[in-house]
Amino acid sequence: MTAPLKALRETGVTIREATADDAVGGVPPRWVALPENTGEVAALMRVSAAHDLAVVPVGDGTKLDWGSPPERCDLLIDTCCLLLGDGSGVEHSSGDLVARVCAGLPLDVLNATLARSRQELALDTPLGAGTVGGTLATAVAGPRRFRYGTARDLLIGITVVLADGTVATSGGNVVKNVAGYDLGKLFTGSYGTLGVITEATFRLHPIPADRRWVTVDLPGPEAKDAPDAPAVLVAELAASQAEPSAVELDWPDLTGGPTVSALVEGVAAGARAEAVRKTMDEYGSARITAEAPGWWAAPPGEEVLLELRVPPAAAYPALRAVAARGLPARVRGSVASAVLLVALPQDVGAAEFAGFVTGVRDELRRLGGGLTVLTAPPALAGGVDRWGPSGALPLMRRVKERFDPGRRMSPGRFAGGI
């Protein structure tokens, strides 16, 4: 038994040998740890610091192929067994519309628990799965970000374990803070490069009494009477007094026409949906349903998936930039918030893929946006910078140096090789 493994097992945490299924972006770890509370995570991190072990946190593994492969990975910390101090996975204060939860709890389990009190965490992630910690670490959000915001906006407290084993908390019920830093904002979207998220406290919302989806199929870009119909319609819906919670677009073929669907929920949802339908009827034959479209809150693909972000006013020009590359892309996402997912065919060539990423990024830079490669086969992802240029990179490097000077937390997973 090696000295690091012996020290890890002396913490009392369950440690097992890693298998091929535990690989992170194709990089296999040596061991997998299954801690049961924040204190055990801290013990593991202290051992890792003493033996210079590279650590990667993981939830249910749905996004382990997102981000760049780590430069090295000695220990995978699996949060599946984490519990709060009282031995539960959720501490729900229904009267305050607040819940404190462990990071390894699946989102669907959390919302099933909250639903007993007719409350919810208003996150509908575009993968429909994942844990609380993984959702925070990758900063994913679904259609209702337009009304409720993202995980970062709903987060009011967080507990993390830093690279040296320090336990830090910010937000509600602060125990130990890191002076000058908003840990919730820093750790959301950090891809595990700053520390291990173990607990989070969220602001909740009542489950709406009613929901209606209003959907319309729009003409393609070749239509001379309405070439910019998606952009005009989305702008009208975003400003509508019907106050839709989400406005989503599904565009399976950029040479044809897209489908736009708006979600109306809450008080008088039926009457408000009817007002939205009248607006949509000016562009096509709109329909109201009590169920979401089959594509709602689902990614357009999973093998080659990119995320496009631009200012809302530039969403449609950005879509035209994607279409101009000539590849059979499928686009889906929030045009009102201008966060769109782009899927390409699995058999796209490496040169075609690199040309697509470079060309779209050049156009998006002019529009004030960017393109991230969320996941792609190594033969494709290895030929491009997954993250693209970022003006915030110098600041991000300083934050990394402050929280993880030894570069042991998911090294190389984030932008700029952080």
Secondary structure, DSSP 8 states (H G I E B T S, - for coil): --HHHHHHHTTT-EEEE--GGG-BTTB--SEEEE-SSHHHHHHHHHHHHHTT--EEEESSSTTTTSS---S--SEEEEGGG---TTS-SEEEEGGGTEEEEETTSBHHHHHHHHHTTTEE-----TTS--BHHHHHHHT---TTHHHH--HHHHEEEEEEEETTS-EEEEETT-SS--TT--HHHHHTT-TTSSEEEEEEEEE-EE--S-EEEEEEE---TT-TT-TTHHHHHHHHHHT-TT--SEEEEEES-TTS--EEEEEEESTTHHHHHHHHHHHHTTTS--EEESS--TTTTS-S-SSSEEEEE--GGGHHHHHHHHHHT-S--EEEEETTTTEEEEE--TT--HHHHHHHHHHHHHHHHHHT-EEEEEE--HHHHTTS-SS---TTHHHHHHHHHHH-TT--BSTT-SGGG-
